[in-house]
């Protein structure tokens, strides 16, 4: 079978990626489950927060993330999750935002997107 390809420029290099592989990645992404303080990696997509503790999930340095990258932080525990920017960086013009616990079937989340030199909640 033949596949279409797209050019992807990342980290100063140009890659040829099949649209099939790209669609699979975009549709599935990666999920990282955490139950304690965690610093998001630029390769993470969804961070699933579990457990009964309140803790902080820190966004990576803006300079280390491609433009338009979206992180989805899902709160499925019972504590309060603080989503914090790195020192000197901001999420919607503040250093951190909180995600309070929800209930089964309605767990809250924050989708945070890199927009230029800041993080925005979408």
C-alpha positions in Angstrom: 0.0 0.0 0.0 1.1 3.5 -0.6 1.0 6.3 2.0 1.1 10.1 1.7 3.9 11.9 3.6 4.2 15.2 5.2 7.3 17.2 6.1 7.8 17.8 9.9 10.4 20.4 11.1 11.4 19.8 14.7 14.5 20.6 16.6 16.3 22.1 13.6 15.8 18.9 11.5 13.4 18.1 8.7 11.6 14.7 8.8 9.5 12.8 6.4 6.5 11.3 8.2 3.7 9.1 6.8 0.3 10.6 7.3 -0.9 7.2 8.7 1.7 7.4 11.4 1.0 11.0 12.1 -2.8 10.4 12.3 -2.2 7.6 14.8 0.0 9.8 17.0 -2.3 12.8 16.8 -5.4 10.7 17.7 -3.8 8.7 20.5 -1.0 10.8 21.9 0.7 9.8 25.1 -0.8 9.6 28.6 1.4 9.9 31.7 -0.2 9.0 35.0 1.1 10.7 38.1 0.1 10.8 41.8 2.7 13.2 43.1 4.7 16.3 42.0 5.6 16.1 38.3 7.3 18.3 35.7 5.7 17.8 32.3 8.0 16.7 29.5 7.8 18.4 26.1 6.9 14.9 24.7 3.9 14.4 27.0 0.4 15.0 25.8 -2.1 14.1 28.5 -1.1 14.1 32.2 -3.6 12.1 34.3 -3.4 13.1 38.0 -4.7 10.4 40.4 -4.6 9.7 44.2 -5.6 11.6 47.3 -2.7 14.1 47.6 -2.7 17.7 46.5 0.4 18.3 44.4 1.9 20.5 41.6 2.3 19.7 37.9 4.8 22.1 36.4 4.8 22.9 32.7 8.1 22.6 30.8 10.1 25.7 29.8 8.3 27.5 27.0 11.5 27.5 24.9 11.7 23.7 25.0 8.2 23.2 23.5 7.1 23.6 19.9 4.6 26.4 19.1 1.0 25.4 19.4 1.8 22.3 21.6 -1.2 21.5 23.9 -1.0 19.7 27.2 -4.2 18.2 28.7 -4.0 17.9 32.5 -6.8 15.7 33.8 -7.6 15.6 37.5 -9.0 12.2 38.6 -8.0 12.3 42.2 -9.3 14.0 45.3 -6.7 16.6 46.2 -6.1 20.0 44.5 -3.8 20.0 41.5 -1.7 23.2 40.9 -0.6 23.7 37.3 2.4 25.9 37.5 4.6 27.6 34.9 8.4 27.7 35.3 9.9 30.6 37.2 9.4 33.8 35.2 6.7 32.2 32.9 3.0 32.5 33.1 -0.3 30.7 32.5 -3.0 33.2 31.5 -0.8 36.0 33.1 -0.5 34.2 36.5 2.2 31.9 37.8 -0.2 29.0 38.4 -3.8 27.8 38.1 -5.7 25.3 40.3 -7.8 22.3 39.4 -10.2 21.3 42.2 -11.3 17.7 42.5 -14.4 16.7 40.6 -16.7 13.7 40.7 -16.8 10.5 38.7 -18.1 11.1 35.2 -17.2 14.8 35.5 -13.5 15.0 36.3 -12.1 18.4 35.5 -9.1 19.2 33.3 -7.0 22.1 32.0 -5.9 22.3 28.4 -2.8 24.5 28.2 -1.3 25.7 24.9 2.0 27.3 24.0 1.2 30.6 22.4 4.4 32.6 21.6 6.1 33.3 24.9 3.3 32.3 27.2 0.9 29.5 28.1 -2.8 30.0 27.6 -5.7 28.0 28.9 -8.0 26.9 26.1 
